[in-house]
Amino acid sequence: MSKYRNQLPQLQEQLFMTDGGLETTLIFHEGIDLSLFAAFDLLKNAAGVAVLRRYFTAYAELARTHGVGLVLESPTWRANPDWAAQLGYDAGQLADANRKAIELLLEVRADYESATTPIVISGNIGPRGDGYRPDRRMSAGEARDYHGPQVQTFTQTEADMVAAFTLNYVEEAIGITAAAKACDMPVAIAFTLETDGRLPSGDTLEAAIRRTDKETGEYPAYYLINCAHPSHFDAVLREGGEWRARIRGLRANASKRSHAELDQSPDLDAGDPEELAAQYRALQSALPRLSVVGGCCGTDHRHVDAICSAMDLAYQPERAWN
């Protein structure tokens, strides 16, 4: 039985944090050869599970230190059929990996959850194709059918919700939302943005959110922005509009590099944690319902620690905005 599926606590007026860039941390800080960015593949043996446990435990300790809530995203961003097949997984093995990922997070929650640090377990879903290029676009119906089995697997566990990250065109977001709705599973949708503040498909963020809401009956619990630097989308958010209230989460990159530059980069651009934290704090005036903060590519516990410190000082549950 899920603990929070019927009432996600991050929808209340409390600050929640989540983790940073899992895959870039494993590759550049842990020295792990992570084929296809597939962190779920580490679940196949005890050594890999231990690596993931240490990673998530560090964030649980950080959340407890700051006295904030925590959303734990399962290491399953690549755990969908096309990517898994390249690693030799069949459907049954893939479902087992998704279940094991949730079981690991439940163990972390059992050790670290408290009254001041509620911990939400989220089944993480990644795009079918490349997160930076919308070159294999599906219809909404195709996306529903493709991602449906992973959503169904998470629904059968004690996960509280699912969240789809690094989506670069609207139809995939609509399809994943439809799959979650069919399972009565809360879902959060995270779009990635280019340096001009638009999705890689060319859609504006406002148009993507409005269309997803329109075609799904506003089913997503909330939206996030991920895998983009604040300087890429700050101006878009400051143009105003009530649609911004649908954005509750922010998981930005440490680097100001474009997606194309990141794809070709052999090194890790970790940016400046304090500068990134200041940018998060400044964005609170443009994101009236921002309550879930973490990082994406290039970020680690240092960035999230700095962000939480900045947000702790600035966070006011009933912020006025226009």
C-alpha positions, -999 to +999 in steps of 0.1 A: +000+000+000+014+034-010+018+059+018+011+091-001-005+082-034-039+097-023-024+129-010+011+140-022+026+161+006+047+182-018+014+198-029+011+213+005+030+244+017+063+227+026+096+227+009+108+194-006+142+187-021+152+159-044+185+147-057+210+161-082+223+146-114+224+109-107+240+097-139+266+125-141+275+119-104+280+082-110+301+087-141+323+116-132+325+113-094+321+076-088+341+066-119+314+042-130+312+032-167+275+037-170+264+024-204+237+044-221+233+065-189+213+035-175+216+037-137+190+009-133+215-016-146+234-012-113+205-030-096+216-064-111+242-070-084+249-063-048+278-040-055+257-018-078+229-017-053+253-005-026+265+023-049+229+035-054+221+031-017+250+054-008+239+079-033+203+081-021+212+079+016+234+110+012+204+130+000+182+116+027+207+127+053+208+161+037+170+165+038+170+155+074+197+181+081+177+209+065+144+197+080+127+196+046+107+169+027+123+146+001+112+132-032+132+101-040+133+094-078+140+058-087+171+052-109+149+041-138+152+070-162+164+045-189+143+016-177+120+015-207+119-012-235+141+004-262+169+014-240+168-018-219+168-040-249+202-026-258+215-038-225+200-073-230+169-070-208+136-087-217+102-075-205+103-096-174+138-086-163+129-049-170+098-051-148+119-067-120+145-039-123+118-013-119+104-031-089+138-034-073+144+003-077+113+011-057+122-015-031+156+002-026+140+036-020+115+022+004+144+009+025+159+044+025+126+059+035+122+034+064+156+046+077+153+083+073+117+095+072+105+117+101+077+141+110+098+170+095+111+150+066+083+132+048+097+111+020+078+105-013+088+076-035+085+084-072+089+060-101+111+078-126+103+076-163+125+089-191+119+096-228+118+068-253+144+086-275+171+111-269+161+136-243+178+164-262+164+157-297+127+150-306+138+129-336+116+098-328+083+114-321+053+093-311+016+102-312+000+106-277-016+071-282+017+055-291+034+071-261+006+059-238+011+023-251+048+024-250+052+038-214+021+021-200+039-011-189+064+008-168+037+029-152+017-002-145+047-018-128+052+012-106+015+012-097+018-024-084+046-013-060+044+011-030+055+040-052+035+071-044+037+086-079+055+085-112+074+114-128+085+117-164+117+137-170+135+154-199+105+153-222+111+174-253+078+173-271+042+174-259+027+142-273+050+120-251+039+140-221+003+135-230+007+098-235+026+092-202-001+112-184-028+092-200-011+060-189-008+072-154-045+084-154-056+049-165-038+035-135-051+062-111-014+071-104-003+106-096+021+119-122+045+149-126+057+160-160+092+176-165+100+194-197+135+202-208+143+235-225+168+249-249+188+280-244+159+300-258+135+287-232+116+266-256+112+228-258+136+211-283+104+206-304+101+244-307+070+247-285+069+273-258+068+260-222+034+277-217+020+260-248+033+226-237+018+229-203-015+243-215-019+216-242-010+187-219-035+200-193-062+205-220-058+170-234-056+152-201-082+171-180-054+188-160-044+154-147-007+160-139-002+168-102+023+194-113+050+202-138+088+207-135+116+221-156+147+199-158+180+196-177+183+234-184+202+262-167+181+290-151+196+315-175+180+296-203+144+301-191+144+329-165+131+355-191+103+332-202+090+328-166+093+365-159+069+373-188+042+363-164+010+343-167-011+322-143+001+291-161+033+293-140+014+282-110+014+247-125+052+245-121+061+232-087+095+216-094+129+228-107+158+205-114+183+227-133+217+219-148+248+232-132+262+242-166+251+270-188+261+250-219+235+241-245+223+205-250+244+202-281+275+214-261+268+190-232+264+161-257+299+168-271+316+176-238+342+151-224+343+168-190+319+177-163+309+214-159+298+216-123+293+253-124+291+272-091+268+258-064+263+291-046+255+309-078+230+283-088+214+285-054+210+322-057+194+318-091+169+293-076+161+318-048+156+346-074+132+324-094+108+321-064+092+353-074+085+339-109+074+305-097+047+311-072+042+274-063+078+262-064+081+235-037+104+208-051+140+217-057+169+196-069+194+194-097+201+177-130+233+173-151+265+183-133+248+189-100+255+168-068+248+171-031+268+203-029+245+221-052+213+208-036+227+217-001+233+252-013+199+254-029+181+242+003+200+267+024+190+296+001+154+284-001+152+278+036+159+315+042+135+327+014+107+303+014+073+317+025+043+294+020+019+322+010+041+342-014+022+369-032+028+371-069+014+385-101 
